[in-house]
Amino acid sequence: MKQFIAFVKKEFYHIIRDKRTLFILLGMPVVQIIIFGFALTNEVKNSQIVILDNAKDAASAQLITELGSSRYFDIKQNVYSYKDIEAAFRAGHIRMAVVFPPHLDEDLKHFNKAQIQLVADASDPNVATTLTTYAGAIIQDFNKRYNQGRQLPYTIQTEVRMLYNPQGKGAYSFVPGVMAMVLMLVCTMMTAITIVREKETGTMEVMLVSPMKPIRIILAKAVPYLLLSLVNITSILLLSVYVLEVPINGSLALLGFESILFTLTCLALGLLISAATDSQQTAMFISLTGMFLPTIMLSGFMFPIENMPVPMQVVSNAVPAKWYYMIVRDVMIKGAGLGAVWKQTLILTGMLVFLLAMALKKFKIRLA
């Protein structure tokens, strides 16, 4: 029995000394509970909207107050024309616009009916449908209170307009997300694994003593995955257009440039992981848990980022797929140009430079 207890103690000592194993055993459950409990929810909250108030009367003012006080909406600003609404949508600043007709209060009193227009960004059809449902419920609740004590009830109807995706197809949302996931998987994980495999088999030492410079060795390992990623991008776009009927409304050249930029960022991340690890299992674990899962959960592809707590929103800024997803959605679905995505492009470029510099710094010219 004493020998058994001694072996148990020895195993505990091994676990305590191995910081990675200790983190997996104790840290991962805490992280997953926090992420799944607070960050990942399909409920849409704090969505930014704009108001086009052509009525400017008591009824519209009261409705605007109720929309703004709801936890579902955050009124970003008041606009003065449909051109302002279109500009706000293209810039990605808002999810929905509420348009009040002229003489809302008078129409209700004289004709017993009025119509309010809800314009939603349907590039994410699930969020657009949810927001219009929330807004419609608030308007109908206001309508019921407005009719209390009246013999002839008033009727406020809502006209819903789905911008960029009138048919509400789900493919408009998941195509940009799938592109981000595929490129992240092929570039980051495969690049990390292939270089670490060279370390494990001992062939990396042979390459390092060859006349070729280490920087060229790294680039040579990355080029095949860059070419494979270009093939994947082309196949995804062809299937999207001709099978799923998702149009490319923006510049194809800009979309291709942004995809290459994101691919290079993923390759640089894979090189950094490979330089910091010594086994394929560790490289795969870091690639999957460190980047692939955040791509699904924190990029805005499956769960709206504005619903998450502020700390999680800050963490999501470090996920390259978030910025690429925004770029593809704006260029491909909304038809936006470089002027609308320059910020995301600049952020991806900065990530590429930083990750590549860190990978080159950590790359060991001599292996122990």
N, C-alpha and C positions, 0 to 999 in steps of 0.2 A: 504493500500500500504506500509506503514511504517513497518507493521508486516511482510509482504512478504520480504522486503529488509533485515529486521533483520534476518529472517530465512536463506536467501541467504548468508549473512555475516557469520552466525554461521556455515554453511556448508563449506564455504571457510576456516574458522579457523580449522575445523576438518581435512580437507584435508592437510593443511599446517602442522598441528601437526603430522599427520601420515606420517612418512618418506617413508614407503614402497609404499603407494598409490601415493605419490608425485613422487617417482622414476618411477613407472609404467606409470604414465600419461605423464611425461616430459622426462624421461630418455630413456625408451624403444624405442620410435620412432627414437631418435638420434642413438642409438646403432644399430637398425635394418637397418637404411639407410646406416650407415658406413659399416656394414657387407655385406649387399647385393650389395652395390654400388662399394666397393673396393675389398673385399675379395673373394666373390663367383662369379667365372667366369669359364666357360668351356674352355676359351682360354688357351692354354698351352704356358708358357713363362719360360725363364731362366732354361730350362732343362739341366742337366749336361750330357755331352757326352764325349766319348774318341775317339781318332783317331789312327787307325793302318795304317800308311803311308808306304806301301811297295814300292812306286814309288820314293818319295823324288825328284821330279822334279818340273819344273815351274808350270805345270798345277795343280798338287796336292797342291802345296803351295798356289796358288791363291784361290783354292776352300776351303782350310782349313781357310784361312783368311776371306772369305765371310761367311762361316758357323759360325765362331767365332764372327763376327761383327753383326750377326743377333740377334735380341732381343729374339728369340725363343730358342737359344742354348748358353750354357756356357761350353766351352771346359775345362774339368777337367784336363786332362793330355794326353800325347801321350803314347801309349802302343806298345809292340814289338812282341806280339804273341797272338794267340787266347786264350791261357791259361790265359793271363793277362785280356783279355776281360771277360772271364767266371768268374774270381775271382772278378772283379769289379761289375759284375751283382749280384753275390751271396752276396757280401757285401752290396748291396743296394746303392752304390755310384752313379750309372749312370742310365739313362733311355734308352740310345741308343749308339751304336758304329758305326762308319763309317770306312769301310775298303777299302783302295785304292789298286788296283792291281799293280804288278811290271810293270815298263815301261809304265805308263799311257800316258805320252806325246808321246812316240814313237808309241804306238798302235794307237793313234789318227792320227798321221801323215802317218803311213804306211798302216794301215788297215781301217782307217776312222771310227773306232768305238772302244769303250772301255766299261767296266762294273764296276760299283762301288756298293759295298754291304752295305746295311743298316741292322744292327742287332738291333732289338728293344725288350725291356722287355714287353712282352704281358701279364704279370700277371694283368696289367690294360690295356685291349685291346683298349679302347677308346683313351687313351693317346698315346699308341704305334702307332695306325693308324694315329693320328693327327701329331705326330712327323715325321713319315716317309713321310707323305704328304708334310709337310713343307720342309724337307730336299730335297725331289724330286723336289719341285718347285725351290729351290735355285740352284740345279744342272742343271735343264733345262734352267733356266735363264742364268747361266754361259755358257751353251752350245750354246745358241743363240748368245751371244756376241762373243764367241770364233769363230763362223762361219761367222762373218761379213766380207764381201769382198772375201769370198772363193767360187770358182766355184763348188767344190765337198764338201758338208757339212760333218762335223764330227757328230757322234752320240754317246752320252753317255747314256747308259742304267743303270737303278738301279735295283739291285736284293734285294728284301726285305725278311728278315728272321725274323719270329716272335718267339722269344725265350720263352719257358715254356708254351706257349699257341698257337700252330701253327694254330689252327682253329679259333682263335679270339673269343672264347666264352665269353659272358658277365658274365656268372656265376663264372668265375675265379676271377672276381673283387668283385661281390656283396656278395658272400658267407662269406668272412672274415668280411665285413662290417655288414652283418646281424647278425653274431655271436656277434659282439661288441654291436650292438643296443639291441638285445634281452637280453643279460646278464646285460647291464646297466639298462634296463627297469625293469626286474624282481628283480634284486638285490637292486639297489639303491632306486627306487621309492617305491617298495612294503615294503622294510625294514623300510624306513623312515615313511611310513604311518601307518604300523602296531604298531610301538612303540608309535607314537603320539596318535593313537586311544586308547591305554591303558591309556594314560594321560587324555584324554577327558572323558572317561567312569568312571574314578576313580579306575580302577582295578590295576593301577601301584602302588598306595599307599599300596594296600593289598600285592602285591608281594614284595615291599621293606621292609615291616615289617616281612616277612617270614624269616625262618632260612637261606635261600639261599642267598649267597653273590651277590651283584649287578653285578659283572663281569660275574657270571654264568647266571644271568637273561638275560643279553645282549647277551651272546653266545647262549643261548637257543632260543632266538628270531631269531637269524641269521642262525642257523643250517638248519631249514626246507627249507629256500630259497637257501642255498648252495646245498642241495640235489636236489631241483627242477631245479637248474641251470645245474647240472650235467646231469639230464635227458634231458634238452633242448640241451645241447652240443652234447650228443649222438645222438639225433634225427636229429639235423642239419647235423652232419657229415654223418650219414647213408643216408639221403636224398641227400646230395651233391654227395656222391660216386655212389649210385645205381640209382638215378633218374636223377640228373643233370650231371652225369658222370664227376665230378670234382675229380681228383685223389688226394690222400694224398701222396705226393712224399717224404716227410720227415718222421721223427720219430713220430709215433702215441703217444708214451709215453711222448715225449717232448711237443707235441701239447696239450696233456691232462694236463700236469703240468702247462704250461703257461696259459691255460684256467682257471684252479683252482686258480692260482695266481691273474688273472684279476678279477675273481669272488669275491675273498676275498677283493680285493681293492674296488670293487663296494659295497660290504656289509659294509665295514668300512666307506665309504662315506655316505651310507644310515644311518648308526648309528650316524654319526656326524650331519647330517641334522635333524634327530629326536631329538637329544639332544639339538639342538639350536632352535627348534620351538615348539609351543604349540598347533597348530591346523593342521588338516589333509589337509585343503586347502592350507595353507602356505607351508607345506612339499611337497605337490604335485607340487605347483608352482615352488618352488626352484629346485625340481628334474627335472622337464620338461625343464624349461628355463635355469637352471644352468648347467645341464649335458646332458640331452637327445638331445636338439638342438645342442649344441656344438659337440656332438658325430657325428651328421649328417654333420655338416658344417665344422668342424675344425679338423677332424681326418684323412683327406685325402681320405676318402671313396668315396665321390661324387665330391669333388673339389680338384685339386692338390694344395698342400700346398705351393710349390715353386712359384705359381702364385700370392700369397697373398702379401700384403705389409709386411715389416719386423716386425712392431709391432704385426700384426696378427699372423705371424709365431712364434713369441715369446709366445704369448698367447696360441697357439695350443699346446705348450710343456706341459701345465698344464692339458691337457685333457688326462686321462688315456687311452681312447679308441684309441688314435693315436698310442700309443706304442703297444697296443695289436693287432691292425690292421696290423701294420708292421710285428709283430711276426708271425701271422697266414699266411700272404701272403708269407713270406720268408720260413717258415717251410712247409706249406701245398702245396704251388704252386711251389716254387723254389727248395724244397728239402734241404734247409739249415739246419745246425746243431746248437748246442748251441754256437759254436764259432762265428757264424754270428749274433746271437741275444742276446748275453750276455749283451750288453749295454742297450737294451730295457728292458731286464729282471731285471737288477739292478735298473733301474728307477722305474719300477712298484713295486719292493720290497720296495724301499724308500718311494714311495707314500703310500703303505699299512701301513708301520710302522708309518708314520707321521699322516695319517688320523685316524688310530686306537688310537694313543696316544691322539689326539685332542678330539676324541669322548669320551674316558674314562675320560678325564679331564673335559669336559663340562657336563657329565652325572650327574644329580642331585640326590644325595642319598635321600634327603628330598624334597618333593614337597610342595610348599606354599599353 
